[in-house]
Amino acid sequence: MITLDILRARFTALREDDLQRWIGEGHVRAERQADDLVFQEIDVERVRLILELRDVMQVNEEALPVVLSLLDQLYALRRRLRDLGALEG
């Protein structure tokens, strides 16, 4: 798990208000330890994905929830297909 300070150092384009909004909207999960927020590696990668969608691919904030939902569905389907293949193989 990494702290908020490390997350901000890793992603210089990350703004505190954006992160708080993403946490509030459920796009990123954070846990509270003492007086600090900490993030699991999967949520660090989720921040990376959101920043790439927004800054590189220019997906606007209104479309982010739709794109993230579709990506989540795609990854869930891939996991299911992989699990089915493992059961059959």
Backbone as XML, in Angstrom:
<?xml version="1.0"?>
<chain id="A" units="angstrom">
  <residue number="1" name="MET">
    <atom name="N" x="0.845" y="-1.177" z="0.000"/>
    <atom name="CA" x="0.000" y="0.000" z="0.000"/>
    <atom name="C" x="0.888" y="1.238" z="0.000"/>
  </residue>
  <residue number="2" name="ILE">
    <atom name="N" x="0.412" y="2.270" z="-0.689"/>
    <atom name="CA" x="1.195" y="3.492" z="-0.722"/>
    <atom name="C" x="0.371" y="4.654" z="-0.175"/>
  </residue>
  <residue number="3" name="THR">
    <atom name="N" x="1.077" y="5.653" z="0.292"/>
    <atom name="CA" x="0.422" y="6.809" z="0.891"/>
    <atom name="C" x="0.033" y="7.830" z="-0.173"/>
  </residue>
  <residue number="4" name="LEU">
    <atom name="N" x="-0.752" y="8.777" z="0.243"/>
    <atom name="CA" x="-1.179" y="9.851" z="-0.637"/>
    <atom name="C" x="0.020" y="10.643" z="-1.148"/>
  </residue>
  <residue number="5" name="ASP">
    <atom name="N" x="1.003" y="10.897" z="-0.292"/>
    <atom name="CA" x="2.193" y="11.646" z="-0.714"/>
    <atom name="C" x="2.949" y="10.915" z="-1.815"/>
  </residue>
  <residue number="6" name="ILE">
    <atom name="N" x="3.092" y="9.615" z="-1.675"/>
    <atom name="CA" x="3.786" y="8.829" z="-2.704"/>
    <atom name="C" x="2.974" y="8.818" z="-3.991"/>
  </residue>
  <residue number="7" name="LEU">
    <atom name="N" x="1.660" y="8.707" z="-3.874"/>
    <atom name="CA" x="0.789" y="8.735" z="-5.047"/>
    <atom name="C" x="0.947" y="10.052" z="-5.802"/>
  </residue>
  <residue number="8" name="ARG">
    <atom name="N" x="0.946" y="11.165" z="-5.071"/>
    <atom name="CA" x="1.109" y="12.470" z="-5.707"/>
    <atom name="C" x="2.483" y="12.623" z="-6.346"/>
  </residue>
  <residue number="9" name="ALA">
    <atom name="N" x="3.510" y="12.059" z="-5.700"/>
    <atom name="CA" x="4.858" y="12.123" z="-6.274"/>
    <atom name="C" x="4.950" y="11.289" z="-7.551"/>
  </residue>
  <residue number="10" name="ARG">
    <atom name="N" x="4.256" y="10.169" z="-7.572"/>
    <atom name="CA" x="4.283" y="9.291" z="-8.744"/>
    <atom name="C" x="3.541" y="9.899" z="-9.923"/>
  </residue>
  <residue number="11" name="PHE">
    <atom name="N" x="2.458" y="10.584" z="-9.645"/>
    <atom name="CA" x="1.627" y="11.171" z="-10.695"/>
    <atom name="C" x="1.555" y="12.685" z="-10.498"/>
  </residue>
  <residue number="12" name="THR">
    <atom name="N" x="2.466" y="13.393" z="-11.118"/>
    <atom name="CA" x="2.532" y="14.843" z="-10.918"/>
    <atom name="C" x="1.317" y="15.566" z="-11.498"/>
  </residue>
  <residue number="13" name="ALA">
    <atom name="N" x="0.622" y="14.963" z="-12.442"/>
    <atom name="CA" x="-0.576" y="15.582" z="-13.022"/>
    <atom name="C" x="-1.807" y="15.404" z="-12.133"/>
  </residue>
  <residue number="14" name="LEU">
    <atom name="N" x="-1.674" y="14.624" z="-11.076"/>
    <atom name="CA" x="-2.813" y="14.339" z="-10.193"/>
    <atom name="C" x="-3.106" y="15.538" z="-9.304"/>
  </residue>
  <residue number="15" name="ARG">
    <atom name="N" x="-4.333" y="16.002" z="-9.372"/>
    <atom name="CA" x="-4.772" y="17.104" z="-8.507"/>
    <atom name="C" x="-5.607" y="16.529" z="-7.364"/>
  </residue>
  <residue number="16" name="GLU">
    <atom name="N" x="-5.425" y="17.095" z="-6.203"/>
    <atom name="CA" x="-6.108" y="16.613" z="-4.994"/>
    <atom name="C" x="-7.626" y="16.613" z="-5.166"/>
  </residue>
  <residue number="17" name="ASP">
    <atom name="N" x="-8.181" y="17.663" z="-5.752"/>
    <atom name="CA" x="-9.638" y="17.719" z="-5.915"/>
    <atom name="C" x="-10.141" y="16.643" z="-6.875"/>
  </residue>
  <residue number="18" name="ASP">
    <atom name="N" x="-9.361" y="16.336" z="-7.912"/>
    <atom name="CA" x="-9.743" y="15.252" z="-8.819"/>
    <atom name="C" x="-9.751" y="13.923" z="-8.082"/>
  </residue>
  <residue number="19" name="LEU">
    <atom name="N" x="-8.695" y="13.659" z="-7.327"/>
    <atom name="CA" x="-8.609" y="12.401" z="-6.591"/>
    <atom name="C" x="-9.763" y="12.264" z="-5.603"/>
  </residue>
  <residue number="20" name="GLN">
    <atom name="N" x="-10.064" y="13.319" z="-4.885"/>
    <atom name="CA" x="-11.176" y="13.271" z="-3.924"/>
    <atom name="C" x="-12.496" y="13.000" z="-4.638"/>
  </residue>
  <residue number="21" name="ARG">
    <atom name="N" x="-12.689" y="13.592" z="-5.814"/>
    <atom name="CA" x="-13.913" y="13.350" z="-6.587"/>
    <atom name="C" x="-13.975" y="11.897" z="-7.051"/>
  </residue>
  <residue number="22" name="TRP">
    <atom name="N" x="-12.838" y="11.360" z="-7.532"/>
    <atom name="CA" x="-12.806" y="9.973" z="-7.993"/>
    <atom name="C" x="-13.071" y="9.001" z="-6.854"/>
  </residue>
  <residue number="23" name="ILE">
    <atom name="N" x="-12.571" y="9.320" z="-5.673"/>
    <atom name="CA" x="-12.848" y="8.481" z="-4.501"/>
    <atom name="C" x="-14.338" y="8.568" z="-4.167"/>
  </residue>
  <residue number="24" name="GLY">
    <atom name="N" x="-14.866" y="9.784" z="-4.158"/>
    <atom name="CA" x="-16.292" y="9.981" z="-3.859"/>
    <atom name="C" x="-17.210" y="9.291" z="-4.837"/>
  </residue>
  <residue number="25" name="GLU">
    <atom name="N" x="-16.801" y="9.246" z="-6.104"/>
    <atom name="CA" x="-17.622" y="8.610" z="-7.132"/>
    <atom name="C" x="-17.392" y="7.107" z="-7.214"/>
  </residue>
  <residue number="26" name="GLY">
    <atom name="N" x="-16.441" y="6.592" z="-6.424"/>
    <atom name="CA" x="-16.190" y="5.158" z="-6.398"/>
    <atom name="C" x="-15.268" y="4.648" z="-7.489"/>
  </residue>
  <residue number="27" name="HIS">
    <atom name="N" x="-14.622" y="5.546" z="-8.222"/>
    <atom name="CA" x="-13.692" y="5.122" z="-9.276"/>
    <atom name="C" x="-12.375" y="4.616" z="-8.689"/>
  </residue>
  <residue number="28" name="VAL">
    <atom name="N" x="-11.999" y="5.148" z="-7.534"/>
    <atom name="CA" x="-10.759" y="4.782" z="-6.844"/>
    <atom name="C" x="-11.115" y="4.532" z="-5.385"/>
  </residue>
  <residue number="29" name="ARG">
    <atom name="N" x="-10.499" y="3.508" z="-4.801"/>
    <atom name="CA" x="-10.731" y="3.212" z="-3.388"/>
    <atom name="C" x="-9.510" y="3.621" z="-2.580"/>
  </residue>
  <residue number="30" name="ALA">
    <atom name="N" x="-9.780" y="4.150" z="-1.406"/>
    <atom name="CA" x="-8.706" y="4.528" z="-0.495"/>
    <atom name="C" x="-9.088" y="4.067" z="0.907"/>
  </residue>
  <residue number="31" name="GLU">
    <atom name="N" x="-8.090" y="3.744" z="1.684"/>
    <atom name="CA" x="-8.305" y="3.388" z="3.079"/>
    <atom name="C" x="-7.657" y="4.447" z="3.945"/>
  </residue>
  <residue number="32" name="ARG">
    <atom name="N" x="-8.187" y="4.633" z="5.118"/>
    <atom name="CA" x="-7.616" y="5.610" z="6.033"/>
    <atom name="C" x="-6.766" y="4.872" z="7.057"/>
  </residue>
  <residue number="33" name="GLN">
    <atom name="N" x="-5.517" y="5.309" z="7.183"/>
    <atom name="CA" x="-4.613" y="4.810" z="8.216"/>
    <atom name="C" x="-4.111" y="6.014" z="8.979"/>
  </residue>
  <residue number="34" name="ALA">
    <atom name="N" x="-4.469" y="6.071" z="10.253"/>
    <atom name="CA" x="-4.156" y="7.234" z="11.086"/>
    <atom name="C" x="-4.753" y="8.467" z="10.406"/>
  </residue>
  <residue number="35" name="ASP">
    <atom name="N" x="-3.928" y="9.433" z="10.071"/>
    <atom name="CA" x="-4.426" y="10.662" z="9.432"/>
    <atom name="C" x="-4.120" y="10.713" z="7.949"/>
  </residue>
  <residue number="36" name="ASP">
    <atom name="N" x="-3.840" y="9.575" z="7.336"/>
    <atom name="CA" x="-3.433" y="9.555" z="5.942"/>
    <atom name="C" x="-4.294" y="8.585" z="5.143"/>
  </residue>
  <residue number="37" name="LEU">
    <atom name="N" x="-4.414" y="8.862" z="3.866"/>
    <atom name="CA" x="-5.061" y="7.932" z="2.954"/>
    <atom name="C" x="-3.993" y="7.010" z="2.388"/>
  </residue>
  <residue number="38" name="VAL">
    <atom name="N" x="-4.330" y="5.739" z="2.246"/>
    <atom name="CA" x="-3.425" y="4.777" z="1.623"/>
    <atom name="C" x="-4.184" y="4.056" z="0.522"/>
  </residue>
  <residue number="39" name="PHE">
    <atom name="N" x="-3.419" y="3.607" z="-0.473"/>
    <atom name="CA" x="-3.997" y="3.020" z="-1.668"/>
    <atom name="C" x="-3.336" y="1.689" z="-1.960"/>
  </residue>
  <residue number="40" name="GLN">
    <atom name="N" x="-4.133" y="0.713" z="-2.343"/>
    <atom name="CA" x="-3.589" y="-0.559" z="-2.799"/>
    <atom name="C" x="-3.105" y="-0.379" z="-4.230"/>
  </residue>
  <residue number="41" name="GLU">
    <atom name="N" x="-2.249" y="-1.284" z="-4.672"/>
    <atom name="CA" x="-1.638" y="-1.161" z="-6.000"/>
    <atom name="C" x="-2.690" y="-1.130" z="-7.110"/>
  </residue>
  <residue number="42" name="ILE">
    <atom name="N" x="-3.790" y="-1.868" z="-6.955"/>
    <atom name="CA" x="-4.833" y="-1.856" z="-7.984"/>
    <atom name="C" x="-5.452" y="-0.469" z="-8.124"/>
  </residue>
  <residue number="43" name="ASP">
    <atom name="N" x="-5.556" y="0.254" z="-7.029"/>
    <atom name="CA" x="-6.111" y="1.602" z="-7.083"/>
    <atom name="C" x="-5.101" y="2.606" z="-7.615"/>
  </residue>
  <residue number="44" name="VAL">
    <atom name="N" x="-3.821" y="2.352" z="-7.371"/>
    <atom name="CA" x="-2.765" y="3.180" z="-7.972"/>
    <atom name="C" x="-2.841" y="3.048" z="-9.490"/>
  </residue>
  <residue number="45" name="GLU">
    <atom name="N" x="-3.014" y="1.825" z="-9.962"/>
    <atom name="CA" x="-3.128" y="1.610" z="-11.411"/>
    <atom name="C" x="-4.415" y="2.206" z="-11.955"/>
  </residue>
  <residue number="46" name="ARG">
    <atom name="N" x="-5.459" y="2.229" z="-11.146"/>
    <atom name="CA" x="-6.716" y="2.848" z="-11.567"/>
    <atom name="C" x="-6.521" y="4.354" z="-11.745"/>
  </residue>
  <residue number="47" name="VAL">
    <atom name="N" x="-5.770" y="4.976" z="-10.840"/>
    <atom name="CA" x="-5.450" y="6.397" z="-10.986"/>
    <atom name="C" x="-4.669" y="6.614" z="-12.281"/>
  </residue>
  <residue number="48" name="ARG">
    <atom name="N" x="-3.688" y="5.739" z="-12.547"/>
    <atom name="CA" x="-2.908" y="5.851" z="-13.778"/>
    <atom name="C" x="-3.839" y="5.768" z="-15.003"/>
  </residue>
  <residue number="49" name="LEU">
    <atom name="N" x="-4.764" y="4.814" z="-14.988"/>
    <atom name="CA" x="-5.699" y="4.641" z="-16.096"/>
    <atom name="C" x="-6.557" y="5.889" z="-16.284"/>
  </residue>
  <residue number="50" name="ILE">
    <atom name="N" x="-7.098" y="6.416" z="-15.201"/>
    <atom name="CA" x="-7.962" y="7.593" z="-15.303"/>
    <atom name="C" x="-7.175" y="8.784" z="-15.845"/>
  </residue>
  <residue number="51" name="LEU">
    <atom name="N" x="-5.953" y="8.966" z="-15.374"/>
    <atom name="CA" x="-5.133" y="10.067" z="-15.878"/>
    <atom name="C" x="-4.825" y="9.898" z="-17.363"/>
  </residue>
  <residue number="52" name="GLU">
    <atom name="N" x="-4.553" y="8.676" z="-17.792"/>
    <atom name="CA" x="-4.297" y="8.434" z="-19.215"/>
    <atom name="C" x="-5.554" y="8.685" z="-20.046"/>
  </residue>
  <residue number="53" name="LEU">
    <atom name="N" x="-6.688" y="8.211" z="-19.555"/>
    <atom name="CA" x="-7.934" y="8.447" z="-20.274"/>
    <atom name="C" x="-8.200" y="9.946" z="-20.415"/>
  </residue>
  <residue number="54" name="ARG">
    <atom name="N" x="-8.013" y="10.660" z="-19.323"/>
    <atom name="CA" x="-8.320" y="12.092" z="-19.313"/>
    <atom name="C" x="-7.280" y="12.917" z="-20.074"/>
  </residue>
  <residue number="55" name="ASP">
    <atom name="N" x="-6.009" y="12.690" z="-19.784"/>
    <atom name="CA" x="-4.970" y="13.581" z="-20.288"/>
    <atom name="C" x="-4.413" y="13.167" z="-21.651"/>
  </residue>
  <residue number="56" name="VAL">
    <atom name="N" x="-4.318" y="11.870" z="-21.902"/>
    <atom name="CA" x="-3.738" y="11.405" z="-23.156"/>
    <atom name="C" x="-4.833" y="11.167" z="-24.198"/>
  </residue>
  <residue number="57" name="MET">
    <atom name="N" x="-5.861" y="10.456" z="-23.802"/>
    <atom name="CA" x="-6.934" y="10.127" z="-24.750"/>
    <atom name="C" x="-8.031" y="11.185" z="-24.783"/>
  </residue>
  <residue number="58" name="GLN">
    <atom name="N" x="-7.930" y="12.157" z="-23.898"/>
    <atom name="CA" x="-8.847" y="13.293" z="-23.832"/>
    <atom name="C" x="-10.303" y="12.892" z="-23.643"/>
  </residue>
  <residue number="59" name="VAL">
    <atom name="N" x="-10.521" y="11.878" z="-22.806"/>
    <atom name="CA" x="-11.886" y="11.496" z="-22.420"/>
    <atom name="C" x="-12.353" y="12.526" z="-21.391"/>
  </residue>
  <residue number="60" name="ASN">
    <atom name="N" x="-13.497" y="13.155" z="-21.639"/>
    <atom name="CA" x="-13.942" y="14.190" z="-20.705"/>
    <atom name="C" x="-14.517" y="13.575" z="-19.430"/>
  </residue>
  <residue number="61" name="GLU">
    <atom name="N" x="-14.627" y="14.401" z="-18.408"/>
    <atom name="CA" x="-15.051" y="13.942" z="-17.079"/>
    <atom name="C" x="-16.434" y="13.298" z="-17.097"/>
  </residue>
  <residue number="62" name="GLU">
    <atom name="N" x="-17.319" y="13.783" z="-17.949"/>
    <atom name="CA" x="-18.671" y="13.234" z="-18.013"/>
    <atom name="C" x="-18.669" y="11.819" z="-18.590"/>
  </residue>
  <residue number="63" name="ALA">
    <atom name="N" x="-17.733" y="11.533" z="-19.489"/>
    <atom name="CA" x="-17.664" y="10.215" z="-20.121"/>
    <atom name="C" x="-16.858" y="9.210" z="-19.316"/>
  </residue>
  <residue number="64" name="LEU">
    <atom name="N" x="-16.047" y="9.676" z="-18.378"/>
    <atom name="CA" x="-15.190" y="8.766" z="-17.608"/>
    <atom name="C" x="-15.959" y="7.618" z="-16.954"/>
  </residue>
  <residue number="65" name="PRO">
    <atom name="N" x="-17.069" y="7.873" z="-16.268"/>
    <atom name="CA" x="-17.777" y="6.746" z="-15.645"/>
    <atom name="C" x="-18.212" y="5.680" z="-16.643"/>
  </residue>
  <residue number="66" name="VAL">
    <atom name="N" x="-18.636" y="6.091" z="-17.827"/>
    <atom name="CA" x="-19.069" y="5.140" z="-18.846"/>
    <atom name="C" x="-17.880" y="4.317" z="-19.333"/>
  </residue>
  <residue number="67" name="VAL">
    <atom name="N" x="-16.785" y="4.991" z="-19.635"/>
    <atom name="CA" x="-15.592" y="4.295" z="-20.124"/>
    <atom name="C" x="-15.056" y="3.342" z="-19.060"/>
  </residue>
  <residue number="68" name="LEU">
    <atom name="N" x="-14.983" y="3.802" z="-17.813"/>
    <atom name="CA" x="-14.496" y="2.935" z="-16.734"/>
    <atom name="C" x="-15.403" y="1.729" z="-16.541"/>
  </residue>
  <residue number="69" name="SER">
    <atom name="N" x="-16.705" y="1.930" z="-16.616"/>
    <atom name="CA" x="-17.644" y="0.817" z="-16.481"/>
    <atom name="C" x="-17.457" y="-0.198" z="-17.597"/>
  </residue>
  <residue number="70" name="LEU">
    <atom name="N" x="-17.295" y="0.282" z="-18.811"/>
    <atom name="CA" x="-17.084" y="-0.633" z="-19.941"/>
    <atom name="C" x="-15.766" y="-1.401" z="-19.795"/>
  </residue>
  <residue number="71" name="LEU">
    <atom name="N" x="-14.724" y="-0.728" z="-19.361"/>
    <atom name="CA" x="-13.447" y="-1.407" z="-19.137"/>
    <atom name="C" x="-13.556" y="-2.443" z="-18.024"/>
  </residue>
  <residue number="72" name="ASP">
    <atom name="N" x="-14.277" y="-2.099" z="-16.950"/>
    <atom name="CA" x="-14.481" y="-3.059" z="-15.853"/>
    <atom name="C" x="-15.225" y="-4.292" z="-16.359"/>
  </residue>
  <residue number="73" name="GLN">
    <atom name="N" x="-16.247" y="-4.078" z="-17.192"/>
    <atom name="CA" x="-16.996" y="-5.205" z="-17.748"/>
    <atom name="C" x="-16.109" y="-6.067" z="-18.636"/>
  </residue>
  <residue number="74" name="LEU">
    <atom name="N" x="-15.273" y="-5.425" z="-19.429"/>
    <atom name="CA" x="-14.360" y="-6.149" z="-20.306"/>
    <atom name="C" x="-13.394" y="-7.012" z="-19.503"/>
  </residue>
  <residue number="75" name="TYR">
    <atom name="N" x="-12.797" y="-6.442" z="-18.465"/>
    <atom name="CA" x="-11.858" y="-7.206" z="-17.642"/>
    <atom name="C" x="-12.551" y="-8.335" z="-16.885"/>
  </residue>
  <residue number="76" name="ALA">
    <atom name="N" x="-13.782" y="-8.092" z="-16.426"/>
    <atom name="CA" x="-14.530" y="-9.149" z="-15.740"/>
    <atom name="C" x="-14.833" y="-10.301" z="-16.699"/>
  </residue>
  <residue number="77" name="LEU">
    <atom name="N" x="-15.196" y="-9.970" z="-17.920"/>
    <atom name="CA" x="-15.467" y="-11.000" z="-18.914"/>
    <atom name="C" x="-14.199" y="-11.787" z="-19.247"/>
  </residue>
  <residue number="78" name="ARG">
    <atom name="N" x="-13.086" y="-11.101" z="-19.373"/>
    <atom name="CA" x="-11.817" y="-11.787" z="-19.635"/>
    <atom name="C" x="-11.461" y="-12.745" z="-18.497"/>
  </residue>
  <residue number="79" name="ARG">
    <atom name="N" x="-11.691" y="-12.315" z="-17.244"/>
    <atom name="CA" x="-11.438" y="-13.199" z="-16.096"/>
    <atom name="C" x="-12.335" y="-14.424" z="-16.150"/>
  </residue>
  <residue number="80" name="ARG">
    <atom name="N" x="-13.610" y="-14.211" z="-16.467"/>
    <atom name="CA" x="-14.544" y="-15.340" z="-16.548"/>
    <atom name="C" x="-14.137" y="-16.313" z="-17.642"/>
  </residue>
  <residue number="81" name="LEU">
    <atom name="N" x="-13.767" y="-15.781" z="-18.798"/>
    <atom name="CA" x="-13.337" y="-16.647" z="-19.900"/>
    <atom name="C" x="-12.063" y="-17.405" z="-19.534"/>
  </residue>
  <residue number="82" name="ARG">
    <atom name="N" x="-11.131" y="-16.740" z="-18.874"/>
    <atom name="CA" x="-9.907" y="-17.402" z="-18.439"/>
    <atom name="C" x="-10.228" y="-18.508" z="-17.424"/>
  </residue>
  <residue number="83" name="ASP">
    <atom name="N" x="-11.132" y="-18.212" z="-16.497"/>
    <atom name="CA" x="-11.529" y="-19.230" z="-15.514"/>
    <atom name="C" x="-12.218" y="-20.409" z="-16.171"/>
  </residue>
  <residue number="84" name="LEU">
    <atom name="N" x="-13.068" y="-20.161" z="-17.137"/>
    <atom name="CA" x="-13.725" y="-21.239" z="-17.848"/>
    <atom name="C" x="-12.724" y="-22.090" z="-18.610"/>
  </residue>
  <residue number="85" name="GLY">
    <atom name="N" x="-11.748" y="-21.439" z="-19.227"/>
    <atom name="CA" x="-10.705" y="-22.173" z="-19.917"/>
    <atom name="C" x="-9.886" y="-23.024" z="-18.973"/>
  </residue>
  <residue number="86" name="ALA">
    <atom name="N" x="-9.642" y="-22.531" z="-17.776"/>
    <atom name="CA" x="-8.882" y="-23.280" z="-16.786"/>
    <atom name="C" x="-9.667" y="-24.489" z="-16.316"/>
  </residue>
  <residue number="87" name="LEU">
    <atom name="N" x="-10.999" y="-24.347" z="-16.228"/>
    <atom name="CA" x="-11.813" y="-25.481" z="-15.799"/>
    <atom name="C" x="-11.878" y="-26.560" z="-16.884"/>
  </residue>
  <residue number="88" name="GLU">
    <atom name="N" x="-11.911" y="-26.142" z="-18.129"/>
    <atom name="CA" x="-12.018" y="-27.101" z="-19.226"/>
    <atom name="C" x="-10.669" y="-27.762" z="-19.548"/>
  </residue>
  <residue number="89" name="GLY">
    <atom name="N" x="-9.584" y="-27.031" z="-19.303"/>
    <atom name="CA" x="-8.259" y="-27.527" z="-19.662"/>
    <atom name="C" x="-7.740" y="-28.436" z="-18.617"/>
  </residue>
</chain>
